């Protein structure tokens, strides 16, 4: 092989990866595919088609399907988790934080275009034994969200807007379950109005003192 040919080969894209390959754009495409079809419903062929790469390139760049999914979930948290993060951080009281979190997510879940509901909740219904690692990963992700909510409730107690007798574990678990239920309702086609009706009832469970 001539020196010129070696130079050309060294400047070309890795085998199977198109010139100008954008890893971030490919991961975003993977995230949307998992979000729409779920983990078990998404094949490697679905991913390579959506991401614009072939199988060797996908494996060399991202690793196995599970690794692509884990990165996709992290991206989803950064992009779509802002409604929850901002609600918990910026609301003046614990009650406002919870209600704002629920309504902001209801609005996001009920979009007219693109996948509806929460990717993390909708991807969690896994049956194959070989996917136990993914199931555990998603369960931890949801538990982390519940713990973040509990921490905000504890801040409410410390700041005096939530009574000291409030059962923080039960409240965090309850409103996390409501949030996850809104996701299922949205995927089934529920309107934002219907989701907000559910939230109206859920907020009646807020402690009186």
MOFEN-V364894 format. One record per residue. RES is the residue in three letters. PHI is phi in degrees with one decimal (* if undefined). D_FIRST is the distance of its C-alpha to the first C-alpha in Angstrom with 2 decimals. Layout:
BEGIN
res: <RES | RES>
phi: <PHI | PHI>
d_first: <D_FIRST | D_FIRST>
END
This chain:
BEGIN
res: <UNK | UNK | UNK | UNK | UNK | UNK | UNK | UNK | UNK | UNK | UNK | UNK | UNK | UNK | UNK | UNK | UNK | UNK | UNK | UNK | UNK | UNK | UNK | UNK | UNK | UNK | UNK | UNK | UNK | UNK | UNK | UNK | UNK | UNK | UNK | UNK | UNK | UNK | UNK | UNK | UNK | UNK | UNK | UNK | UNK | UNK | UNK | UNK | UNK | UNK | UNK | UNK | UNK | UNK | UNK | UNK | UNK | UNK | UNK | UNK | UNK | UNK | UNK | UNK | UNK | UNK | UNK | UNK | UNK | UNK | UNK | UNK | UNK | UNK | UNK | UNK | UNK | UNK | UNK | UNK | UNK | UNK | UNK | UNK | UNK | UNK | UNK | UNK | UNK | UNK | UNK | UNK | UNK | UNK | UNK | UNK | UNK | UNK | UNK | UNK | UNK | UNK | UNK | UNK | UNK | UNK | UNK | UNK | UNK | UNK | UNK | UNK | UNK | UNK | UNK | UNK | UNK | UNK | UNK | UNK | UNK | UNK | UNK | UNK | UNK | UNK | UNK | UNK | UNK | UNK | UNK | UNK | UNK | UNK | UNK | UNK | UNK | UNK | UNK | UNK | UNK | UNK | UNK | UNK | UNK | UNK | UNK | UNK | UNK | UNK | UNK | UNK | UNK | UNK | UNK | UNK | UNK | UNK | UNK | UNK | UNK | UNK | UNK | UNK | UNK | UNK | UNK | UNK | UNK | UNK | UNK | UNK | UNK | UNK | UNK | UNK | UNK | UNK | UNK | UNK | UNK | UNK | UNK | UNK | UNK | UNK | UNK | UNK | UNK | UNK | UNK | UNK | UNK | UNK | UNK | UNK | UNK | UNK | UNK | UNK | UNK | UNK | UNK | UNK | UNK | UNK | UNK | UNK | UNK>
phi: <* | -74.9 | -60.8 | -64.5 | -67.3 | -61.2 | -62.9 | -63.4 | -66.2 | -66.8 | -89.5 | -80.0 | -71.9 | -55.3 | -54.1 | 86.0 | -106.9 | -65.3 | -58.3 | 81.0 | -55.2 | -111.0 | -62.4 | -64.0 | -65.9 | -64.8 | -67.3 | -62.5 | -63.6 | -63.4 | -57.9 | -65.6 | -68.8 | -61.2 | -61.1 | -77.1 | -110.0 | 81.5 | -70.4 | -70.2 | -80.7 | -105.4 | -96.0 | -59.3 | -63.8 | -58.2 | -69.0 | -65.7 | -66.3 | -68.3 | -86.6 | 75.5 | -132.1 | -98.2 | -61.8 | -57.5 | -68.7 | -60.8 | -66.0 | -73.3 | -89.5 | -114.2 | 92.9 | -78.2 | -56.3 | -61.6 | -68.0 | -59.8 | -63.6 | -60.9 | -66.4 | -64.5 | -65.9 | -60.4 | -65.5 | -59.3 | -58.7 | -68.8 | -85.8 | -97.3 | -84.9 | -65.2 | -60.8 | -71.0 | -58.6 | -67.2 | -61.6 | -69.6 | -83.0 | -102.6 | -65.4 | -73.5 | -129.9 | -63.5 | -63.4 | -61.7 | -61.6 | -66.4 | -65.4 | -63.4 | -60.5 | -64.2 | -71.8 | -65.0 | -71.7 | -58.8 | -63.1 | -70.9 | -68.1 | -95.5 | -63.1 | -83.1 | -122.2 | 85.1 | -63.0 | -102.2 | 85.5 | -99.2 | -56.9 | -69.0 | -69.3 | -72.3 | -88.6 | -86.4 | -84.7 | -112.5 | -113.4 | -69.9 | -56.9 | -69.3 | -100.6 | -59.5 | -62.8 | -68.0 | -59.5 | -66.1 | -61.8 | -69.9 | -62.6 | -65.0 | -59.8 | -67.8 | -65.4 | -59.9 | -63.5 | -64.5 | -69.0 | -65.3 | -66.1 | -61.6 | -62.4 | -69.1 | -65.5 | -62.1 | -62.9 | -62.4 | -64.2 | -63.8 | -89.5 | 88.1 | -97.2 | -133.4 | -60.1 | -65.6 | -88.3 | -62.3 | -85.6 | -65.5 | -63.4 | -67.2 | -63.5 | -63.0 | -66.2 | -63.0 | -73.0 | -67.2 | -65.5 | -60.5 | -58.9 | -66.6 | -65.4 | -60.2 | -62.5 | -64.3 | -59.9 | -63.5 | -62.6 | -79.6 | 105.4 | -62.1 | -78.3 | -60.4 | -60.4 | -65.0 | -61.6 | -69.8 | -63.6 | -63.3 | -63.5 | -55.1 | -69.8 | -60.6 | -71.4 | -67.9 | -82.5 | -63.4 | -57.5 | -73.5 | -140.0>
d_first: <0.00 | 3.81 | 6.69 | 8.21 | 6.26 | 6.73 | 10.17 | 10.95 | 10.40 | 12.50 | 15.07 | 15.53 | 18.33 | 18.17 | 17.81 | 21.16 | 22.44 | 23.05 | 22.20 | 25.38 | 26.48 | 29.90 | 30.79 | 34.43 | 34.87 | 33.34 | 35.75 | 38.62 | 37.89 | 37.89 | 41.17 | 42.82 | 41.76 | 43.21 | 46.25 | 46.95 | 46.23 | 46.75 | 44.56 | 45.27 | 45.30 | 41.73 | 38.92 | 35.24 | 34.77 | 37.32 | 35.37 | 31.94 | 33.72 | 35.67 | 32.90 | 30.29 | 27.62 | 26.65 | 27.71 | 24.62 | 24.61 | 28.37 | 28.26 | 25.52 | 27.33 | 30.94 | 31.30 | 33.76 | 36.33 | 38.95 | 36.89 | 36.29 | 40.05 | 41.02 | 39.02 | 40.56 | 44.02 | 43.45 | 42.45 | 45.52 | 47.72 | 46.51 | 46.89 | 49.79 | 51.60 | 52.73 | 55.96 | 57.05 | 55.90 | 57.66 | 60.78 | 61.23 | 60.53 | 62.45 | 65.50 | 68.78 | 70.13 | 68.87 | 70.43 | 68.83 | 65.46 | 65.75 | 67.04 | 64.52 | 61.70 | 62.97 | 63.55 | 60.26 | 58.39 | 60.61 | 59.65 | 55.94 | 56.26 | 58.11 | 55.58 | 55.68 | 51.92 | 49.26 | 49.92 | 53.46 | 54.54 | 52.74 | 49.29 | 50.11 | 53.41 | 52.21 | 49.20 | 51.42 | 52.93 | 50.68 | 51.81 | 48.99 | 49.32 | 45.60 | 45.99 | 48.51 | 46.14 | 45.84 | 49.60 | 50.29 | 47.91 | 49.76 | 53.13 | 52.38 | 51.27 | 54.58 | 56.55 | 55.01 | 56.26 | 59.69 | 59.83 | 58.97 | 61.86 | 64.15 | 63.34 | 64.39 | 67.59 | 68.30 | 67.90 | 70.48 | 72.89 | 72.37 | 72.96 | 76.02 | 75.04 | 74.72 | 77.56 | 77.21 | 78.22 | 75.28 | 73.26 | 69.79 | 67.99 | 69.75 | 69.22 | 65.50 | 65.10 | 67.23 | 65.55 | 62.07 | 63.20 | 64.53 | 61.22 | 59.32 | 61.93 | 61.48 | 57.81 | 58.82 | 61.48 | 59.06 | 56.55 | 59.52 | 60.20 | 62.88 | 63.51 | 63.49 | 67.28 | 67.56 | 65.33 | 67.55 | 70.62 | 69.22 | 68.60 | 72.18 | 73.52 | 71.16 | 72.35 | 75.92 | 74.95 | 74.48 | 77.02 | 80.19 | 80.45>
END
